[in-house]
Amino acid sequence: MTLFAIVLALALDQAKPLPAARVEALLGSFGQFLESRFNAGEHHHGAAAWAVGAALPAAVVLVLQLVLDYANPLLYFLFCVAVLYLTMGFRQFSHFFTDIHIALRMGELDNARKLLAEWRGGATERMGSTEVARVAIENALVSSHRHVFAPLLWFAVFGPAGALLYRLALSFRNQWGDRRDTEFGDFGVFTARAFALIDWLPVRATAVAFAVVGDFEDAVYCWRNQARRWADEGAGILLASGAGAIGVRLGMPLRDDGGMADRPELGVGDEADADFMQSTIGLVWRTLVVAVFLLALLWVASWVGS
């Protein structure tokens, strides 16, 4: 049933994706509400807000899924599909990547810059085509993990509660975990650490999958020798493995409003361009196919053994 729920949720996401802006707005409003009620600048205030905003909803969903699984398998199946549909977001980021890819293919650099700015935020006016392609590939690799592969893994392990916990933990990490302003204090420290813990296994599973469906030797080499240079350890593992898998160079200094942002180099091979963006699409889809195939094998093994 888990496998069928995943396939149906993925099909629904492709046919009628949720609007990314609306989803982020709702999660942002929820995060702001919790911050206004709990934030007094201390570490334990952030832990309490995370417990109420992420752990408690996941616990409620866990109880509900156990009741539904026991009482009505059909309702449980529909519940699984609904939660997955709400917590994943393949099309929430892929349309940006596709539109940027098309714009670069057509030589419309200004349009590609505009789309990239809308997707990731920040200044893009000084970026060349190589930099736009490079950053788009980076965003796609990380987004495919955080909005597809990681939720799928935790769904396969813990059901809808696992997918919901990951999605809420990611949202709060993005809102609270990276802030360093004086008034915010240590409120986001717990959130960042909690997400790093929850994402530890999925990050490495996705990186292994990238290596398996791409250039295995280069992916493993880049992961082992380059990932630790990136400020965000999890993102560094994903980017290093993904870059090695498709043979492209990511990271490196990036032009922004303040001049040149210093970033370490990841990957091996050539400079990023529209062709490597196409390779990235192939890498992500192959990884998704492998993930679903492995779940299918596990389902068949469990069915045969029962």
C-alpha positions in Angstrom: 0.0 0.0 0.0 2.9 2.3 0.7 4.2 1.9 -2.8 0.8 2.6 -4.4 0.4 5.7 -2.2 3.8 7.0 -3.3 3.1 6.4 -7.0 -0.4 8.1 -6.8 1.0 11.1 -4.9 3.7 11.5 -7.4 1.2 11.3 -10.3 -1.0 13.9 -8.6 1.9 16.2 -8.1 2.8 16.0 -11.8 -0.8 16.5 -12.9 -1.9 19.2 -10.5 1.0 20.6 -8.4 0.3 22.6 -5.3 1.3 26.3 -5.8 4.7 26.7 -4.1 4.1 30.3 -3.1 0.9 29.4 -1.3 2.5 26.5 0.5 5.5 28.5 1.7 3.2 31.4 2.7 1.1 29.1 4.9 4.1 27.5 6.5 5.7 30.9 6.9 2.6 32.2 8.7 2.6 29.2 11.0 6.3 29.7 11.8 5.7 33.4 12.5 2.8 32.6 14.8 5.0 30.2 16.8 7.9 32.6 16.9 5.6 35.4 18.2 4.4 33.1 21.0 7.6 31.4 22.1 10.7 33.5 21.0 12.4 35.2 23.9 15.8 34.6 22.5 16.7 31.5 24.4 17.6 28.0 23.1 14.9 26.2 25.1 12.3 28.6 23.7 13.2 27.4 20.2 13.0 23.8 21.4 9.5 24.3 22.8 8.3 26.0 19.6 9.7 23.1 17.5 8.0 20.6 19.8 4.7 22.3 19.4 5.0 23.1 15.7 6.7 19.9 14.4 6.8 17.1 16.9 3.2 17.5 18.1 1.5 17.5 14.7 3.6 14.5 13.7 2.6 12.6 16.8 -1.1 13.4 16.1 -0.7 12.1 12.5 1.0 9.0 13.8 -1.9 8.2 16.1 -4.4 8.9 13.3 -2.6 6.7 10.8 -2.4 3.8 13.3 -6.2 4.1 13.9 -7.0 4.3 10.2 -4.7 1.5 9.3 -6.5 -0.7 11.9 -10.1 0.5 11.2 -10.3 1.2 7.5 -7.4 0.4 5.1 -9.0 2.4 2.3 -9.2 5.6 4.4 -5.6 4.9 5.5 -4.5 4.7 1.9 -6.2 7.9 1.0 -4.7 9.6 4.1 -1.2 8.5 3.0 -1.7 9.9 -0.5 -3.1 13.2 0.9 -0.2 13.7 3.3 2.4 12.8 0.7 0.8 15.2 -1.8 1.0 18.0 0.8 4.5 17.3 2.0 6.3 16.6 -1.3 6.8 19.2 -4.0 8.5 17.9 -7.1 6.8 20.4 -9.3 7.1 23.2 -6.8 10.7 23.6 -7.8 11.1 21.8 -11.1 9.1 24.4 -13.2 11.7 27.1 -12.2 14.5 24.8 -13.2 12.8 23.9 -16.5 12.0 27.6 -17.3 15.6 28.6 -16.6 16.9 25.8 -18.7 14.7 26.9 -21.7 15.7 30.5 -21.2 19.4 29.7 -21.4 18.9 27.5 -24.4 17.2 30.4 -26.1 19.9 32.8 -25.2 17.6 34.8 -22.9 20.0 35.5 -20.1 18.0 38.3 -18.5 15.0 36.1 -18.3 17.0 33.3 -16.8 18.4 35.7 -14.2 14.9 36.9 -13.3 13.6 33.4 -12.9 16.6 32.4 -10.7 16.1 35.4 -8.5 12.4 34.5 -8.1 13.4 30.9 -7.2 16.3 31.4 -4.8 16.1 35.1 -3.8 19.2 37.4 -3.8 20.8 39.4 -6.6 21.4 37.8 -9.9 21.9 40.8 -12.2 25.7 40.3 -12.4 25.6 36.6 -13.1 26.7 35.2 -16.4 25.1 32.2 -18.1 27.6 29.8 -16.5 26.8 31.1 -13.0 23.1 31.0 -13.6 23.3 27.4 -14.8 25.6 26.5 -11.9 23.4 27.9 -9.2 20.3 26.5 -10.8 21.9 23.0 -10.8 22.8 23.5 -7.1 19.3 24.5 -6.2 17.8 21.6 -8.1 20.0 19.0 -6.5 19.2 20.2 -3.0 15.6 20.8 -3.7 15.1 17.4 -5.2 16.4 15.9 -2.0 14.5 18.1 0.4 11.2 18.1 -1.5 11.1 14.5 -2.9 13.7 12.0 -1.7 13.9 12.8 2.0 10.1 12.9 2.5 9.8 9.6 0.6 12.4 7.9 2.8 10.7 9.0 6.0 7.3 8.1 4.6 8.6 4.6 3.8 9.9 4.3 7.4 7.3 5.9 9.5 4.4 6.5 7.1 2.6 9.9 6.8 4.0 11.1 10.2 7.5 10.8 9.0 6.9 12.8 5.8 5.1 15.5 7.8 7.8 15.7 10.5 10.5 16.2 7.8 8.5 18.9 6.0 7.8 20.9 9.1 11.4 20.5 10.3 12.6 21.8 7.0 10.3 24.8 7.0 11.3 25.8 10.6 15.0 25.3 9.8 14.7 27.7 6.8 12.8 30.2 8.9 14.7 30.0 12.2 17.8 28.0 11.8 19.9 30.4 9.7 19.1 33.7 11.4 21.9 35.4 13.3 20.4 38.8 14.2 20.7 40.1 17.8 17.0 40.1 18.6 16.6 36.5 17.5 19.2 35.2 19.9 19.6 31.4 20.2 16.0 30.7 19.3 16.9 28.9 16.1 19.8 26.8 17.4 17.6 23.8 18.3 15.7 23.9 15.0 18.9 23.7 13.0 20.3 20.9 15.1 17.1 18.9 14.9 16.9 19.2 11.2 20.5 18.2 10.8 19.7 15.1 12.8 16.5 14.2 10.9 18.3 14.8 7.6 21.5 12.9 8.4 20.3 9.5 6.9 18.3 10.9 4.0 21.2 13.1 2.8 23.5 10.2 2.6 20.9 7.9 1.0 20.3 10.5 -1.7 24.0 11.0 -2.2 24.5 7.3 -2.6 21.6 7.2 -5.1 23.2 10.0 -7.1 26.4 8.1 -7.3 24.7 4.8 -8.3 22.8 6.4 -11.2 25.6 8.6 -12.3 29.4 8.5 -12.4 30.0 6.4 -9.2 33.8 6.9 -9.0 33.7 10.6 -9.3 30.7 11.0 -7.1 32.3 9.1 -4.3 35.6 11.0 -4.8 34.0 14.4 -4.6 31.8 13.4 -1.6 34.8 12.2 0.4 37.2 15.0 -0.5 35.1 18.1 -1.1 31.8 17.9 0.8 33.2 19.1 4.1 34.4 22.4 2.5 30.7 23.5 2.2 29.3 25.5 5.0 26.1 23.4 5.2 27.3 19.8 5.7 24.2 18.2 4.3 24.0 20.4 1.2 27.8 19.9 0.7 27.3 16.1 0.5 24.5 16.4 -1.9 26.2 18.9 -4.2 29.6 17.1 -4.2 28.0 13.8 -5.0 25.7 15.2 -7.6 28.4 17.3 -9.2 30.7 14.2 -9.4 27.8 12.1 -10.7 27.2 14.3 -13.8 30.8 15.6 -14.2 30.2 19.3 -13.6 31.9 21.9 -11.5 29.7 23.6 -8.9 30.3 26.1 -6.1 33.2 28.5 -6.8 33.1 32.3 -6.3 29.8 33.9 -7.3 29.1 37.5 -8.2 26.5 39.3 -6.0 25.8 42.8 -4.7 28.8 42.8 -2.4 31.2 41.8 -5.1 32.4 38.1 -5.2 31.0 35.6 -2.7 33.7 33.1 -1.8 32.5 29.5 -2.2 34.6 26.3 -2.4 34.7 24.4 -5.7 32.8 21.1 -5.8 32.8 18.5 -8.5 35.0 17.7 -11.4 34.8 18.3 -15.1 33.6 21.2 -17.1 31.8 24.5 -16.4 28.1 24.4 -15.9 25.8 25.2 -18.9 22.4 24.3 -20.3 23.6 20.9 -21.3 24.6 20.0 -17.7 21.1 21.3 -16.7 19.7 18.6 -18.9 22.0 16.1 -17.3 20.8 17.2 -13.9 17.2 16.5 -15.0 18.2 13.0 -16.0 20.1 12.4 -12.7 17.1 13.4 -10.6 14.6 11.3 -12.6 16.9 8.2 -12.6 17.3 8.6 -8.8 13.5 8.7 -8.5 13.0 5.6 -10.6 15.6 3.7 -8.6 14.0 4.8 -5.3 10.5 3.6 -6.4 12.0 0.4 -7.8 13.7 -0.4 -4.5 10.4 0.3 -2.6 8.7 -2.1 -5.1 11.3 -4.8 -4.3 10.8 -4.3 -0.6 7.0 -4.5 -1.1 7.3 -7.7 -3.1 9.7 -9.2 -0.5 7.3 -8.4 2.3 4.3 -9.7 0.4 6.0 -13.0 -0.5 7.3 -13.4 3.1 3.9 -12.8 4.7 
